[in-house]
């Protein structure tokens, strides 16, 4: 056999197909050589000799040409048929239908590693597992299209090519037997039935399925019924009886899928596990594969159904090479639950009347007062001579402690709002079928912008006078301000609008969004592990705290675990990420609108009112609105995109929403800044 047959040279390809009569011989046609010949034959089918895009796919045209050439050349026909015979005898065909496309271990991490291996490591044709060889035979996603386009006459000719002309009538009769091609499919049905049964019995799924759906014990029956159907097909039983058994098997498969779907209802209420979602998906896919195989073995035109099944396997092969598809498919439910939990809290940050608007101003002023202390503590920690990591850690602890204090006192930091309110806004996009729904969404946009403005105004109205008062009081009592002239000059140089302030403000918006994701994930983990129930009822905890206090603690942590996770993670993200980035040579800093305003107020308190006559001061003032817009805008946009994607919402008619917002801006621009009366 030549080292390489050119994929466009049919003569060389056919001359290379010269197997020995003994299938076990290794002198000329080893296992690898047979498989390489098939791979090159598939390459020849895909190779287009002339430009243009014919109506019939090029591989189908070339397949017809190959079959015509073989019909005119009996020797080549016999050689190719014998090679195919040796190929089918030497591989595990059932493995393709029973195992291909499914994870060998039913957990997400195992499938991720498997996909990375398939993506990064080369595959070998020296294998008896047809599932492993399949990806080499059909590496292109477009292969599914031409497999589906093969006409019935060509399929019949292709099936006939598998018939070997042999002087041994008994062997020929066995090879041409109707069960010859059915046997691996029937084996695969039984293998898959056992796998589905095992998944249904696993504790991770069984305990979360609907008890009503499990009353008839569908998983108990599945493997037994699948085996009985396969036995009837092998025995060529009465067609009416076989059809009844097959129909019952399909009904069992449908019930098993309903049981699997009921797991999602449990996840909606009790938290999401990626491994459980993945296992449910694997169970459903196996039931669909059983139905496809059953259709093939019962079909009056099995060649057509087999080609459709192979096309589906090609798509599966292409999907299994995609790591992104795995994440987008199995993290969608977790992302939705995270977004929904954020949405529940986001509603509290949206004001809709003057009473709520006034409350937002007051709580934001309280948050600004705490941030004023955070700003002064930041300068004090900056005076310590510690390494970059510990400086970042102390800064993160300072931020986290302040944010937690704001949370405990039920006050507000404006930049915490967008990542929480975005999922709440996405909830309003579920039905925009009429103009009233669109106007309702525009109302929510106005409420949201007004709430953000109120939060910023409240924060800044407190942080500026408090920082200035502390600076002047320190100067009057101790003769020097808390923040000295050197630190003040550094603030004026680093906070200027002429520097990378806008970039750092956008980066801070990413951190704000990340903290909201962490909060949602921690709350989901808390609910999934039923820690609130453990706190309330664990005998050791109840003995130590008492029954009433344990119940209060359980309710408190269930309501506040997300807030603590969000504020603590945000604090350490703001402090540690720049320090870690500096280790890798990335000069990243954070620009938080309230903290930056407090630093600028400290600079004014250090250098006196004369600083307001300098351009450096006004360039810093100009940066404050930009920081606010980027902090809020970036975090809101990211959270909004995640919320839309996790819900499967697509804004098919965005122009209607944009037009409605423009009309509102033109007609009543004050609605975006001032709450309505009543």
HELIX and SHEET records of a PDB file:
HELIX    1   1 UNK A   10  UNK A   16  1                                   7    
HELIX    2   2 UNK A   31  UNK A   46  1                                  16    
HELIX    3   3 UNK A   58  UNK A   72  1                                  15    
HELIX    4   4 UNK A   74  UNK A   90  1                                  17    
HELIX    5   5 UNK A   93  UNK A   99  1                                   7    
HELIX    6   6 UNK A  108  UNK A  120  1                                  13    
HELIX    7   7 UNK A  130  UNK A  137  1                                   8    
HELIX    8   8 UNK A  143  UNK A  149  1                                   7    
HELIX    9   9 UNK A  152  UNK A  160  1                                   9    
HELIX   10  10 UNK A  169  UNK A  175  1                                   7    
HELIX   11  11 UNK A  178  UNK A  201  1                                  24    
HELIX   12  12 UNK A  203  UNK A  206  1                                   4    
HELIX   13  13 UNK A  218  UNK A  234  1                                  17    
HELIX   14  14 UNK A  239  UNK A  270  1                                  32    
HELIX   15  15 UNK A  274  UNK A  298  1                                  25    
HELIX   16  16 UNK A  302  UNK A  320  1                                  19    
HELIX   17  17 UNK A  323  UNK A  330  1                                   8    
HELIX   18  18 UNK A  332  UNK A  346  1                                  15    
HELIX   19  19 UNK A  347  UNK A  349  5                                   3    
HELIX   20  20 UNK A  354  UNK A  382  1                                  29    
HELIX   21  21 UNK A  388  UNK A  408  1                                  21    
HELIX   22  22 UNK A  414  UNK A  416  5                                   3    
HELIX   23  23 UNK A  417  UNK A  427  1                                  11    
HELIX   24  24 UNK A  435  UNK A  478  1                                  44    
HELIX   25  25 UNK A  485  UNK A  494  1                                  10    
HELIX   26  26 UNK A  501  UNK A  528  1                                  28    
HELIX   27  27 UNK A  531  UNK A  537  1                                   7    
HELIX   28  28 UNK A  539  UNK A  545  1                                   7    
HELIX   29  29 UNK A  547  UNK A  583  1                                  37    
HELIX   30  30 UNK A  593  UNK A  607  1                                  15    
HELIX   31  31 UNK A  609  UNK A  613  5                                   5    
HELIX   32  32 UNK A  615  UNK A  647  1                                  33    
HELIX   33  33 UNK A  654  UNK A  667  1                                  14    
HELIX   34  34 UNK A  669  UNK A  672  5                                   4    
END                                                                             
